[in-house]
């Protein structure tokens, strides 16, 4: 079986984790702060706050920006569902804007039409490792006095016009699930240049505990969104080789792009000229009538692949029932959700594996 994804764990990662296990300081220990400091430096922000998932991080950003019941947040329907759910956690309303057909990211040309006097923020998603068109989005946010939350969970080290994603908005969130460019197993990281947001999210992740860290002093209604030192140790080790992890993915993508460029039935991913892509996944586009059948055929050949994001968020049952969304509301997101197919991408995938995948695709269409 050629799997869809697999984390790259080496002896150094294992050694770092074992050292924490042997130390006995498994949570609320020194590795958390070390991981946060290194991550903030990596992205280029003043503060980083480790949490137990990207979803938790997005929720705390919504909370820290005082987004509440009755408020609206503009976001994308073509994403993992957490980027919209986190808005609902605070009883605010996600307002969807359709996406660009080439980058799969929110279409900035459509944002202003959705802004009302209830709009408080734009929660954008840098999809699959590629940045949104940030100049246009930042200009819109400034014009209308809106906050920006960057969901960069899939896009660590991605660059827009020589500036890393995660540094454009009021706050941003990265995630470290095992299929990401780097992993802590489960886990996420909030980054910001705003001390108030940093202090608040640090308290909220830890049961609302006061900053003096007295064990039973709680000033806020908080959550148990902490990351463990075991995970932080793995994160530090992974972060130390993040350039290697991303460069190896790029090498594999280059092989895919070269080998699949002459397969007429598929469309290869496009990269905006101002972007550096860091490849969370490798997406291709095939006709709707073939997409799911091709997934089944590849599986019959022991090759995992997957539909992303299918269905789009607004056509998930809960959103249809709660908000009355229907087919046709966001046609580009819907089209992509029916035609995008993700091929295997992980360190350890070989050129021969990619040639096998290529041949299976050709065999299906022939």
N, C-alpha and C positions, 0 to 999 in steps of 0.2 A: 504494500500500500504506500502510495505517495501521499502523505498527509497534507492538509491545507496549510497548517502552521505548526510551529514547534519552537519553544524557547531555546535560546542558546545559553546553556549553563556549562561553565568550565570549572576546572579545579580551583581556580582563584575564588570564584563565587562560592563554592562549597566550603572552602577554608574560612572565608569571612563569616559565613553563617554558623559554622561549627564553633568559631571563637566566641561568638555571642552566646550560643547555647552553653558553652563551658563557663562563661563569665557569670551566669545567673541573672544578668540584667536584661530581661527579655522584653520589657515594656517600660516606657517613660525613662529610658536610659540615654546614654550619650550619643548613640548612633543616630537617633532621630535628628538631633540638632546638627550633627555633622552632615547628614544627608541633605538637610534643608539648606545649609550654607553652600554646599557644593552645587546643589541644583540651581539655586538663585544665581550663582556665579556663571553656571553653564548657560542659562537663558538670558541673563543680563538684567535682572530685576533686583530690587533692594531686599525683598522678603520672599521666602518660600515656606509654606505650611503643609506638612505631610498629613495625609488623611488615608482612610482605609479603602477608598475607591474614587474614581473619577466622578461618579454620581454624587457621592457625599460632598466632594469639592464643589460641584456645581450648585448643589443645594445651599451650601454655606455662603457662596457668592451671592445668590439671590437674597438670602437672609441678611447678609452684611450690607447690601445696597438698599435695604429697607423696602424691598419690593413686597407688596402685601395684597390682601384681598381687594379686588376691584381694579388693580393695576394691570397693564398689558405689557407684554414683552414680545418683541418681534424676533422670530427665529425661523429655522428651516424645517420643512417636512421631510427632507431627505437626509436622515441621520439615524443613529441609534436612539432609541426611544427616550433614554435618560435625559437628553438635552431639552426635551419638552416637558417630561414628567417633573423635573426639578422646579419648574415654574409653578406647576400645579401643587407642589408640596406646600407652598405658601399661599395657596388659593388665588393666585394671580392667573391671568389668562395668556396662554401662548397664542400669538397671532402669526400665522404662517405666511411666508413669502416664497414664491417659486424659485427655482435654482437655474444656474447657467448650465447649458447642455454639455459644454466641453469640460469645465472644471468640476462640475457637480456641486459647487458651492453656491450659497445664497446670492441671488442676482441683485446687486445694489441698485439697478435701475428701477426696481419694483418696490423698494422699501418705502419711499416717501408717501406713496399712495395709501399705505397701511398705517401711517402715524395718526394718532388721535390725541385728544387732551388727556387720555388715560395711559398713553405710552410712556414708560419709564426707562426702558433699556432695549438694546439690541443684543441678543445672545446668538452669536454667529458660530458656525462650526467649520473648522478647517478640515475638510473631508479627505480621508485616505492618505494624508501626508502632504497635502497641497494647500497653501494659504489662500484665503479669500482675497478679494480686491480691496485692500485695507485703506488706501487713500480715499476712495469714494465713500466707504462706510464711515471712516473717521470724520470726514467732512459733513456727512449727513447728521451724525451724532452731535457734533459741535453746533450745527445750525439749529437743531431742535432741542438742545440741552439734554441729551440722552446718555445714559451710562452704556458702556460696552463690556460684555463678558465674552471672552474668547474660550470656546470649547476647543482646546488644542489636544484633546486626549489621543488623537490619532497622528499627531503631527510634530512630535518633538524634533527640534533642530530645523524644522522647515523655515524657509527664509522668503520674505517679501521685500524686494528692493533693498537688499543687503541688511535687512533688520529681521531678527528672529520673531516668529509668531509667539504670542504670549506677552509681548512688550508694547502692544498698541492700545489695549483697553484699560479699564479700571482694575480688572482682575482677569486671570486666565487659569485654566485647569488642564493638567496633563494626567494621563492614566498609564498604568503599568501592568495590565492584564497580560497573561502569558503569550498572547499573539501579537503584542505590541513590539515596537522597535527595541525597547528594553523592558524588563519585567521585575516586579517584586512579588510575583504570584497574584495577589490582589493589591491594589493600592493606587493612590493618586497624589497629586501635588497642586496646591493653589500657589500662584505667584502674583505679586502685586508690588507697586511702588508706593502704595498708600499705607502708612503705618496704622491708621485706624482700622482699615480692613484687615490688615495682618493680625493685629491684636485681637480683634473681635472673632475672627475665624479660628484663631488659636485657642481661644476660650471656648467657643461653641463646639469645637471638635472633642472637647474633653469635659463634657457635662456642664459647661458654663462655669467652670472653675475660675476663681479670681486669679489675676496675674501674679499674686504672691505665692501661688501654688500650694497654699494650705489645703490639706487633703479634703476637708469637709466644708470649705468655704466656697459657695456657689452663688455668683451674682446674677447669672442669667439662666434661662431655660436652654440647656444645651443638649448635646447628643454624644453617644459613644462612637465617634468617627475616627478614633486613633489608629495610627499605623504602629506596628510592633517594631522593636529594635531588630528582631530577626529579619523582618522584611527590609528595614532600612539598611542593614548590612549588605543584603543582596543588592539593594538599589545603589549603594555606593560603589560596589564592585562593578555593576553593570554600567553605571555612569562613567566610570574610569575608562571604559572602552567603547563609549557611545559612538565615536567617530568610526571605529572599526565596524561596529554592528550595522551602522547605516551604510557605510561604503560597500560592505559585502552584499547588502540588499540591492544597492544600485548596480553592482556587477551582475547580479542575477537578472535584474530588470533589463539591463542592456542586452543580455542574451535573448530574453523574451522578445524585445523589440526587434532585434535583428532576425530572429528565426520566424517570427509570426507576421512580419511586414508584408509578405506576399500571399498570405492566406486571405482570399477575397471576401470570405463570409464573416469576418470579424473586423471590428473597429478597435484600434489600439488607443490607450489613454493619451491625452494631450496635456502638455504642461504650459501654463502661461509664461510668457517671455520674462516676466519680472520675478518668477518664482524659482526656488530650489526645492524640489520634491524629496521627501524622505521615506516614502513607500511603506506605509502600514500594510497595504495589500496591493496586489496587482490586478486591476480590473480590465476586462475586455467587454465589448458590447456585441451582442448577436441579436438577430431578429427575435421578437417575442415568441413566435411560433416554434423556434428552435431552442430557446434558452433552457427551459426545464428539462427538455429531452436530452440536450447535450450534457447537462449535469448528471442525469441518469446513466447516459452512455459512458461518461468518464468514470463513474463509480463502478460500472461493470468491468472496466479496465483497471481497477484498483487505483484510481486517481480521484482524490477528494477535490471538490469545487463547491461553490456556494453562491446563492443569490443574495445580493446586497442592494439596498435595504428593502426587503420585500415582505409585506407591502410597505409603502411609505407611511409615515407616522399618522397622517390624517385619515388614513383608511384602516388603521387598527380598530378593532371592534369598540374599544373603550372610547376612542375619540369620535367615532361615528355616532355612538349613542349619546355622548355627552354634549357634542357641539354640532351635530347634524352634518358633518362633512360627507361628501359624496364623490364618486368618480367624476373626474373632469375639473375639480376645483383647482388642482395644481398640476397641469398636464405634463410639464417637463419632469417633475419629480416622479410622477406616475409612470411615464415612459421609461425612465432610467430604472425604476424598481422592477420593471418587467423585462429589461434587456441586459442589465449588467450581470456579469458572471465573474467571480473571483477565482483566480487560479492559484495553485500552491506557491507560497513565498516564505522561505525561512533559510537561515544559515545551515548549510548541510545539504540543501538542494543542489543537484549537480547539473552540468550542461546535458549529460545523458538523460537525466530525468526530464529536463525541459524538451529535449528532442522526442522523448517518449510521449509527453503531453501533446506536443505539436502533431505528431503522427496520429494520435488518437482523435484529435480535432479534425484533421484532414480526412481520416477514415469515416468519421461520423457524417461529414458533409458530402462525401463521395458515395 
